[in-house]
Amino acid sequence: MIFAFVEGGTVEVLDGPGAATKYEPIDVESFVFVFYDEDGTWLKPRFIKPNRRRFFGFVLEQGSFEVERSADLDPAIDPFSVALSEAVGLEPNKYFSSLEAIRQHVASLQGPVTRSHDG
């Protein structure tokens, strides 16, 4: 299971990384869709076949991609917690009934938060 955050604030829950390929590669390249694993780790798109462009940026041919876990977050991408806090809607799915249910699920996979005290 993975999370697809759609530009505009909607979250879609997909069955797995392979399901991400249903989106247009040009939109994925432009971060219209951003993917995270079920534990909140960013899933970086890796283009197997790049999008081909011609003059003025028009796409001549869509490429193909897959997503892979990445500990190094692209500067253009929000951490999962920020993306989820800014989400405004959840597409119906078989896993979660609310954004809060997603927050609880990811928090349970990440374990307890420990705090240090100075002094």
Buried (B, 14 or more C-beta within 10 A) or exposed (E): BBBBBBEEEEBBBBEEBEBBBEBBBBEBBEEBBBBBBBBBBBBBBEEEEEBEEEEEEEBEEBBEBBBEEBEEEEEEBBEBEEBBEEBEEBEEBEBBEEBEEBBEBBBEEEEEEEEEEEE
